[in-house]
Amino acid sequence: MAKRTTKPPTTTADTADDRIVETAELLQRIPLDRSTIWRMTQEGRFPKPLQLTRSRIGWRWSAILAWMREREQEPITPRAYFGRDESKSA
């Protein structure tokens, strides 16, 4: 008789949020340049990557989703372009 093993139930959302995304996938999903992501990471404004091996890094997708929710809840004030004052144009 074969021994039965049962796995704990997992939801698709849980496994999707806990997965690791590498730099190429992150750049496809987040509309920022690689240098912008690195600068924001150094400034503490973007989640730090995990060092997977000596030459590979990745980000936990749940940390990226949390960062995006934070951006939605606390939007950053856009900069004024070419010295325009947006309050006068209305």
N, CA, C and O atoms as a Tinker XYZ file with bonds, in Angstrom:
   360  protein
     1  N      0.820000   -1.177000    0.000000    73     2
     2  CA     0.000000    0.000000    0.000000    64     1     3
     3  C      0.874000    1.253000    0.000000    63     2     4     5
     4  O      1.857000    1.333000    0.736000    81     3
     5  N      0.507000    2.231000   -0.832000    73     3     6
     6  CA     1.275000    3.465000   -0.911000    64     5     7
     7  C      0.934000    4.367000    0.264000    63     6     8     9
     8  O     -0.219000    4.460000    0.685000    81     7
     9  N      1.939000    5.016000    0.773000    73     7    10
    10  CA     1.745000    5.909000    1.895000    64     9    11
    11  C      1.194000    7.240000    1.380000    63    10    12    13
    12  O      1.715000    7.807000    0.419000    81    11
    13  N      0.162000    7.718000    2.013000    73    11    14
    14  CA    -0.435000    8.993000    1.607000    64    13    15
    15  C      0.247000   10.142000    2.346000    63    14    16    17
    16  O      0.506000   10.083000    3.548000    81    15
    17  N      0.512000   11.146000    1.601000    73    15    18
    18  CA     1.034000   12.355000    2.226000    64    17    19
    19  C      0.076000   13.478000    1.884000    63    18    20    21
    20  O     -0.417000   13.573000    0.760000    81    19
    21  N     -0.172000   14.299000    2.834000    73    19    22
    22  CA    -1.062000   15.433000    2.597000    64    21    23
    23  C     -0.260000   16.706000    2.729000    63    22    24    25
    24  O      0.563000   16.861000    3.631000    81    23
    25  N     -0.517000   17.597000    1.820000    73    23    26
    26  CA     0.139000   18.895000    1.851000    64    25    27
    27  C     -0.833000   19.911000    2.431000    63    26    28    29
    28  O     -2.040000   19.806000    2.209000    81    27
    29  N     -0.336000   20.877000    3.158000    73    27    30
    30  CA    -1.240000   21.906000    3.660000    64    29    31
    31  C     -1.811000   22.691000    2.477000    63    30    32    33
    32  O     -1.107000   22.934000    1.497000    81    31
    33  N     -3.073000   23.086000    2.565000    73    31    34
    34  CA    -3.660000   23.831000    1.454000    64    33    35
    35  C     -2.987000   25.186000    1.284000    63    34    36    37
    36  O     -2.723000   25.890000    2.259000    81    35
    37  N     -2.720000   25.533000    0.060000    73    35    38
    38  CA    -2.141000   26.839000   -0.234000    64    37    39
    39  C     -3.032000   27.534000   -1.234000    63    38    40    41
    40  O     -3.607000   26.905000   -2.121000    81    39
    41  N     -3.138000   28.827000   -1.083000    73    39    42
    42  CA    -3.926000   29.592000   -2.040000    64    41    43
    43  C     -2.994000   30.160000   -3.082000    63    42    44    45
    44  O     -1.802000   30.342000   -2.833000    81    43
    45  N     -3.528000   30.434000   -4.221000    73    43    46
    46  CA    -2.724000   30.973000   -5.307000    64    45    47
    47  C     -2.130000   32.323000   -4.929000    63    46    48    49
    48  O     -0.984000   32.618000   -5.268000    81    47
    49  N     -2.911000   33.144000   -4.226000    73    47    50
    50  CA    -2.421000   34.472000   -3.838000    64    49    51
    51  C     -1.235000   34.360000   -2.894000    63    50    52    53
    52  O     -0.273000   35.119000   -3.012000    81    51
    53  N     -1.295000   33.402000   -1.940000    73    51    54
    54  CA    -0.191000   33.251000   -0.992000    64    53    55
    55  C      1.102000   32.867000   -1.696000    63    54    56    57
    56  O      2.154000   33.446000   -1.424000    81    55
    57  N      1.030000   31.902000   -2.594000    73    55    58
    58  CA     2.239000   31.460000   -3.264000    64    57    59
    59  C      2.734000   32.504000   -4.244000    63    58    60    61
    60  O      3.943000   32.637000   -4.438000    81    59
    61  N      1.833000   33.249000   -4.865000    73    59    62
    62  CA     2.244000   34.287000   -5.814000    64    61    63
    63  C      2.936000   35.438000   -5.088000    63    62    64    65
    64  O      3.902000   36.001000   -5.602000    81    63
    65  N      2.447000   35.794000   -3.889000    73    63    66
    66  CA     3.041000   36.897000   -3.145000    64    65    67
    67  C      4.384000   36.532000   -2.535000    63    66    68    69
    68  O      5.221000   37.411000   -2.328000    81    67
    69  N      4.609000   35.263000   -2.243000    73    67    70
    70  CA     5.851000   34.855000   -1.603000    64    69    71
    71  C      6.952000   34.494000   -2.585000    63    70    72    73
    72  O      8.068000   34.186000   -2.167000    81    71
    73  N      6.673000   34.525000   -3.843000    73    71    74
    74  CA     7.695000   34.129000   -4.803000    64    73    75
    75  C      8.756000   35.215000   -4.945000    63    74    76    77
    76  O      8.546000   36.366000   -4.560000    81    75
    77  N      9.873000   34.833000   -5.493000    73    75    78
    78  CA    10.995000   35.741000   -5.697000    64    77    79
    79  C     11.023000   36.154000   -7.164000    63    78    80    81
    80  O     10.964000   35.306000   -8.055000    81    79
    81  N     11.112000   37.465000   -7.412000    73    79    82
    82  CA    11.251000   37.951000   -8.788000    64    81    83
    83  C     12.666000   38.462000   -8.979000    63    82    84    85
    84  O     13.221000   39.133000   -8.109000    81    83
    85  N     13.237000   38.141000  -10.112000    73    83    86
    86  CA    14.590000   38.591000  -10.426000    64    85    87
    87  C     14.518000   39.956000  -11.111000    63    86    88    89
    88  O     13.432000   40.453000  -11.410000    81    87
    89  N     15.659000   40.539000  -11.349000    73    87    90
    90  CA    15.746000   41.892000  -11.879000    64    89    91
    91  C     14.998000   42.054000  -13.198000    63    90    92    93
    92  O     14.288000   43.043000  -13.379000    81    91
    93  N     15.138000   41.110000  -14.119000    73    91    94
    94  CA    14.489000   41.231000  -15.428000    64    93    95
    95  C     12.973000   41.310000  -15.293000    63    94    96    97
    96  O     12.333000   42.136000  -15.943000    81    95
    97  N     12.401000   40.462000  -14.460000    73    95    98
    98  CA    10.943000   40.487000  -14.275000    64    97    99
    99  C     10.508000   41.745000  -13.541000    63    98   100   101
   100  O      9.468000   42.323000  -13.859000    81    99
   101  N     11.294000   42.171000  -12.563000    73    99   102
   102  CA    10.967000   43.395000  -11.833000    64   101   103
   103  C     10.921000   44.590000  -12.776000    63   102   104   105
   104  O     10.016000   45.420000  -12.691000    81   103
   105  N     11.892000   44.675000  -13.671000    73   103   106
   106  CA    11.940000   45.787000  -14.621000    64   105   107
   107  C     10.764000   45.749000  -15.595000    63   106   108   109
   108  O     10.337000   46.796000  -16.081000    81   107
   109  N     10.233000   44.560000  -15.889000    73   107   110
   110  CA     9.057000   44.460000  -16.748000    64   109   111
   111  C      7.791000   44.905000  -16.017000    63   110   112   113
   112  O      6.883000   45.461000  -16.634000    81   111
   113  N      7.728000   44.665000  -14.720000    73   111   114
   114  CA     6.514000   44.937000  -13.955000    64   113   115
   115  C      6.471000   46.332000  -13.342000    63   114   116   117
   116  O      5.389000   46.884000  -13.139000    81   115
   117  N      7.619000   46.902000  -13.050000    73   115   118
   118  CA     7.700000   48.225000  -12.432000    64   117   119
   119  C      8.255000   49.192000  -13.475000    63   118   120   121
   120  O      9.346000   48.961000  -13.997000    81   119
   121  N      7.539000   50.262000  -13.790000    73   119   122
   122  CA     7.998000   51.171000  -14.852000    64   121   123
   123  C      9.099000   52.134000  -14.399000    63   122   124   125
   124  O      8.954000   53.353000  -14.497000    81   123
   125  N     10.181000   51.576000  -13.910000    73   123   126
   126  CA    11.338000   52.366000  -13.491000    64   125   127
   127  C     12.585000   51.795000  -14.133000    63   126   128   129
   128  O     12.635000   50.609000  -14.459000    81   127
   129  N     13.590000   52.633000  -14.315000    73   127   130
   130  CA    14.870000   52.171000  -14.836000    64   129   131
   131  C     15.644000   51.443000  -13.737000    63   130   132   133
   132  O     15.412000   51.650000  -12.546000    81   131
   133  N     16.551000   50.602000  -14.163000    73   131   134
   134  CA    17.396000   49.853000  -13.227000    64   133   135
   135  C     18.147000   50.805000  -12.292000    63   134   136   137
   136  O     18.223000   50.560000  -11.088000    81   135
   137  N     18.695000   51.877000  -12.836000    73   135   138
   138  CA    19.463000   52.812000  -12.005000    64   137   139
   139  C     18.563000   53.528000  -10.994000    63   138   140   141
   140  O     19.002000   53.826000   -9.883000    81   139
   141  N     17.319000   53.805000  -11.363000    73   139   142
   142  CA    16.385000   54.438000  -10.440000    64   141   143
   143  C     16.057000   53.498000   -9.288000    63   142   144   145
   144  O     15.990000   53.922000   -8.134000    81   143
   145  N     15.852000   52.225000   -9.601000    73   143   146
   146  CA    15.564000   51.243000   -8.551000    64   145   147
   147  C     16.741000   51.145000   -7.587000    63   146   148   149
   148  O     16.547000   51.124000   -6.372000    81   147
   149  N     17.967000   51.085000   -8.123000    73   147   150
   150  CA    19.143000   50.993000   -7.247000    64   149   151
   151  C     19.305000   52.239000   -6.389000    63   150   152   153
   152  O     19.622000   52.138000   -5.204000    81   151
   153  N     19.090000   53.407000   -6.973000    73   151   154
   154  CA    19.209000   54.649000   -6.199000    64   153   155
   155  C     18.154000   54.688000   -5.091000    63   154   156   157
   156  O     18.461000   55.042000   -3.953000    81   155
   157  N     16.906000   54.323000   -5.424000    73   155   158
   158  CA    15.839000   54.317000   -4.428000    64   157   159
   159  C     16.109000   53.279000   -3.335000    63   158   160   161
   160  O     15.777000   53.507000   -2.172000    81   159
   161  N     16.703000   52.157000   -3.697000    73   159   162
   162  CA    17.054000   51.137000   -2.716000    64   161   163
   163  C     18.109000   51.674000   -1.755000    63   162   164   165
   164  O     17.992000   51.490000   -0.543000    81   163
   165  N     19.143000   52.340000   -2.284000    73   163   166
   166  CA    20.195000   52.907000   -1.444000    64   165   167
   167  C     19.661000   53.989000   -0.515000    63   166   168   169
   168  O     20.160000   54.165000    0.597000    81   167
   169  N     18.636000   54.718000   -0.978000    73   167   170
   170  CA    18.026000   55.789000   -0.172000    64   169   171
   171  C     16.976000   55.257000    0.793000    63   170   172   173
   172  O     16.448000   56.020000    1.601000    81   171
   173  N     16.659000   53.959000    0.727000    73   171   174
   174  CA    15.660000   53.368000    1.607000    64   173   175
   175  C     14.228000   53.602000    1.146000    63   174   176   177
   176  O     13.295000   53.475000    1.939000    81   175
   177  N     14.045000   53.942000   -0.128000    73   175   178
   178  CA    12.703000   54.219000   -0.651000    64   177   179
   179  C     12.158000   53.088000   -1.507000    63   178   180   181
   180  O     11.084000   53.227000   -2.094000    81   179
   181  N     12.869000   51.975000   -1.592000    73   179   182
   182  CA    12.448000   50.802000   -2.361000    64   181   183
   183  C     12.937000   49.569000   -1.612000    63   182   184   185
   184  O     14.011000   49.611000   -1.012000    81   183
   185  N     12.176000   48.465000   -1.630000    73   183   186
   186  CA    12.606000   47.268000   -0.898000    64   185   187
   187  C     13.982000   46.776000   -1.340000    63   186   188   189
   188  O     14.313000   46.797000   -2.525000    81   187
   189  N     14.772000   46.336000   -0.369000    73   187   190
   190  CA    16.100000   45.801000   -0.673000    64   189   191
   191  C     15.971000   44.395000   -1.247000    63   190   192   193
   192  O     15.101000   43.630000   -0.832000    81   191
   193  N     16.833000   44.056000   -2.198000    73   191   194
   194  CA    16.783000   42.698000   -2.757000    64   193   195
   195  C     17.415000   41.686000   -1.816000    63   194   196   197
   196  O     18.165000   42.038000   -0.905000    81   195
   197  N     17.096000   40.430000   -2.056000    73   195   198
   198  CA    17.720000   39.321000   -1.338000    64   197   199
   199  C     18.890000   38.820000   -2.162000    63   198   200   201
   200  O     18.774000   38.693000   -3.381000    81   199
   201  N     20.009000   38.533000   -1.524000    73   199   202
   202  CA    21.155000   37.957000   -2.216000    64   201   203
   203  C     20.931000   36.461000   -2.285000    63   202   204   205
   204  O     21.095000   35.768000   -1.281000    81   203
   205  N     20.555000   35.941000   -3.462000    73   203   206
   206  CA    20.227000   34.528000   -3.616000    64   205   207
   207  C     21.479000   33.664000   -3.729000    63   206   208   209
   208  O     21.586000   32.619000   -3.087000    81   207
   209  N     22.413000   34.109000   -4.543000    73   207   210
   210  CA    23.720000   33.477000   -4.657000    64   209   211
   211  C     24.733000   34.611000   -4.752000    63   210   212   213
   212  O     24.380000   35.778000   -4.577000    81   211
   213  N     25.977000   34.276000   -5.025000    73   211   214
   214  CA    26.982000   35.339000   -5.141000    64   213   215
   215  C     26.707000   36.268000   -6.311000    63   214   216   217
   216  O     27.117000   37.428000   -6.294000    81   215
   217  N     26.011000   35.761000   -7.337000    73   215   218
   218  CA    25.795000   36.581000   -8.530000    64   217   219
   219  C     24.326000   36.818000   -8.862000    63   218   220   221
   220  O     24.027000   37.432000   -9.887000    81   219
   221  N     23.405000   36.353000   -8.031000    73   219   222
   222  CA    21.979000   36.508000   -8.319000    64   221   223
   223  C     21.277000   37.174000   -7.151000    63   222   224   225
   224  O     21.523000   36.852000   -5.988000    81   223
   225  N     20.393000   38.115000   -7.486000    73   223   226
   226  CA    19.565000   38.756000   -6.479000    64   225   227
   227  C     18.113000   38.633000   -6.905000    63   226   228   229
   228  O     17.812000   38.352000   -8.065000    81   227
   229  N     17.235000   38.843000   -5.964000    73   227   230
   230  CA    15.812000   38.820000   -6.259000    64   229   231
   231  C     15.049000   39.564000   -5.182000    63   230   232   233
   232  O     15.566000   39.804000   -4.091000    81   231
   233  N     13.840000   39.919000   -5.489000    73   231   234
   234  CA    12.977000   40.621000   -4.557000    64   233   235
   235  C     11.797000   39.735000   -4.209000    63   234   236   237
   236  O     11.272000   39.039000   -5.078000    81   235
   237  N     11.377000   39.748000   -2.973000    73   235   238
   238  CA    10.161000   39.054000   -2.589000    64   237   239
   239  C      8.993000   39.871000   -3.139000    63   238   240   241
   240  O      8.880000   41.065000   -2.864000    81   239
   241  N      8.133000   39.226000   -3.912000    73   239   242
   242  CA     7.039000   39.926000   -4.587000    64   241   243
   243  C      6.110000   40.582000   -3.569000    63   242   244   245
   244  O      5.544000   41.636000   -3.856000    81   243
   245  N      5.940000   39.991000   -2.397000    73   243   246
   246  CA     5.085000   40.590000   -1.366000    64   245   247
   247  C      5.638000   41.941000   -0.911000    63   246   248   249
   248  O      4.865000   42.847000   -0.602000    81   247
   249  N      6.957000   42.088000   -0.867000    73   247   250
   250  CA     7.553000   43.373000   -0.494000    64   249   251
   251  C      7.303000   44.419000   -1.572000    63   250   252   253
   252  O      7.074000   45.589000   -1.265000    81   251
   253  N      7.347000   43.998000   -2.835000    73   251   254
   254  CA     7.080000   44.932000   -3.940000    64   253   255
   255  C      5.614000   45.355000   -3.916000    63   254   256   257
   256  O      5.305000   46.529000   -4.120000    81   255
   257  N      4.705000   44.402000   -3.669000    73   255   258
   258  CA     3.277000   44.732000   -3.586000    64   257   259
   259  C      3.002000   45.691000   -2.435000    63   258   260   261
   260  O      2.195000   46.611000   -2.574000    81   259
   261  N      3.666000   45.483000   -1.299000    73   259   262
   262  CA     3.515000   46.392000   -0.156000    64   261   263
   263  C      4.015000   47.788000   -0.512000    63   262   264   265
   264  O      3.394000   48.782000   -0.134000    81   263
   265  N      5.127000   47.875000   -1.233000    73   263   266
   266  CA     5.663000   49.166000   -1.668000    64   265   267
   267  C      4.664000   49.871000   -2.593000    63   266   268   269
   268  O      4.465000   51.080000   -2.482000    81   267
   269  N      4.036000   49.117000   -3.504000    73   267   270
   270  CA     3.050000   49.714000   -4.415000    64   269   271
   271  C      1.812000   50.187000   -3.650000    63   270   272   273
   272  O      1.268000   51.247000   -3.957000    81   271
   273  N      1.362000   49.411000   -2.656000    73   271   274
   274  CA     0.214000   49.851000   -1.847000    64   273   275
   275  C      0.554000   51.131000   -1.099000    63   274   276   277
   276  O     -0.286000   52.021000   -0.969000    81   275
   277  N      1.784000   51.222000   -0.609000    73   275   278
   278  CA     2.225000   52.435000    0.081000    64   277   279
   279  C      2.187000   53.635000   -0.865000    63   278   280   281
   280  O      1.774000   54.726000   -0.472000    81   279
   281  N      2.617000   53.429000   -2.110000    73   279   282
   282  CA     2.575000   54.512000   -3.102000    64   281   283
   283  C      1.136000   54.960000   -3.353000    63   282   284   285
   284  O      0.882000   56.148000   -3.552000    81   283
   285  N      0.192000   54.013000   -3.344000    73   283   286
   286  CA    -1.217000   54.355000   -3.553000    64   285   287
   287  C     -1.787000   55.126000   -2.365000    63   286   288   289
   288  O     -2.554000   56.070000   -2.552000    81   287
   289  N     -1.420000   54.733000   -1.151000    73   287   290
   290  CA    -1.956000   55.362000    0.057000    64   289   291
   291  C     -1.302000   56.703000    0.347000    63   290   292   293
   292  O     -1.956000   57.612000    0.860000    81   291
   293  N     -0.034000   56.837000    0.029000    73   291   294
   294  CA     0.712000   58.066000    0.282000    64   293   295
   295  C      1.389000   58.515000   -1.004000    63   294   296   297
   296  O      2.600000   58.360000   -1.163000    81   295
   297  N      0.596000   59.078000   -1.933000    73   295   298
   298  CA     1.197000   59.470000   -3.219000    64   297   299
   299  C      2.272000   60.540000   -3.051000    63   298   300   301
   300  O      2.220000   61.365000   -2.138000    81   299
   301  N      3.225000   60.502000   -3.937000    73   299   302
   302  CA     4.306000   61.472000   -3.945000    64   301   303
   303  C      3.857000   62.677000   -4.756000    63   302   304   305
   304  O      3.250000   62.523000   -5.815000    81   303
   305  N      4.148000   63.857000   -4.271000    73   303   306
   306  CA     3.782000   65.078000   -4.991000    64   305   307
   307  C      4.622000   65.176000   -6.258000    63   306   308   309
   308  O      5.850000   65.132000   -6.191000    81   307
   309  N      3.963000   65.310000   -7.427000    73   307   310
   310  CA     4.739000   65.413000   -8.663000    64   309   311
   311  C      5.505000   66.727000   -8.724000    63   310   312   313
   312  O      5.095000   67.737000   -8.152000    81   311
   313  N      6.619000   66.686000   -9.425000    73   311   314
   314  CA     7.409000   67.903000   -9.560000    64   313   315
   315  C      6.793000   68.803000  -10.629000    63   314   316   317
   316  O      6.102000   68.334000  -11.533000    81   315
   317  N      7.056000   70.097000  -10.507000    73   315   318
   318  CA     6.567000   71.066000  -11.486000    64   317   319
   319  C      7.523000   71.061000  -12.677000    63   318   320   321
   320  O      8.742000   71.087000  -12.503000    81   319
   321  N      6.977000   71.029000  -13.860000    73   319   322
   322  CA     7.792000   71.014000  -15.067000    64   321   323
   323  C      7.922000   72.405000  -15.653000    63   322   324   325
   324  O      6.942000   73.143000  -15.759000    81   323
   325  N      9.122000   72.751000  -16.028000    73   323   326
   326  CA     9.431000   74.001000  -16.724000    64   325   327
   327  C      8.930000   75.223000  -15.981000    63   326   328   329
   328  O      8.550000   76.219000  -16.597000    81   327
   329  N      8.930000   75.152000  -14.665000    73   327   330
   330  CA     8.573000   76.314000  -13.864000    64   329   331
   331  C      7.093000   76.631000  -13.870000    63   330   332   333
   332  O      6.699000   77.702000  -13.408000    81   331
   333  N      6.254000   75.732000  -14.380000    73   331   334
   334  CA     4.803000   76.006000  -14.413000    64   333   335
   335  C      4.233000   75.906000  -13.016000    63   334   336   337
   336  O      4.644000   75.064000  -12.218000    81   335
   337  N      3.297000   76.761000  -12.737000    73   335   338
   338  CA     2.561000   76.698000  -11.494000    64   337   339
   339  C      1.188000   76.142000  -11.822000    63   338   340   341
   340  O      0.379000   76.837000  -12.437000    81   339
   341  N      0.905000   74.916000  -11.432000    73   339   342
   342  CA    -0.339000   74.244000  -11.766000    64   341   343
   343  C     -1.547000   74.936000  -11.161000    63   342   344   345
   344  O     -2.642000   74.831000  -11.714000    81   343
   345  N     -1.389000   75.647000  -10.034000    73   343   346
   346  CA    -2.531000   76.306000   -9.404000    64   345   347
   347  C     -3.042000   77.466000  -10.260000    63   346   348   349
   348  O     -4.226000   77.793000  -10.185000    81   347
   349  N     -2.188000   78.099000  -11.073000    73   347   350
   350  CA    -2.606000   79.220000  -11.905000    64   349   351
   351  C     -3.280000   78.775000  -13.196000    63   350   352   353
   352  O     -4.011000   79.557000  -13.804000    81   351
   353  N     -3.053000   77.535000  -13.630000    73   351   354
   354  CA    -3.600000   77.093000  -14.912000    64   353   355
   355  C     -5.068000   76.712000  -14.814000    63   354   356   357
   356  O     -5.713000   76.536000  -15.847000    81   355
   357  N     -5.614000   76.579000  -13.633000    73   355   358
   358  CA    -7.025000   76.163000  -13.489000    64   357   359
   359  C     -7.979000   77.308000  -13.543000    63   358   360
   360  O     -9.189000   77.109000  -13.436000    81   359
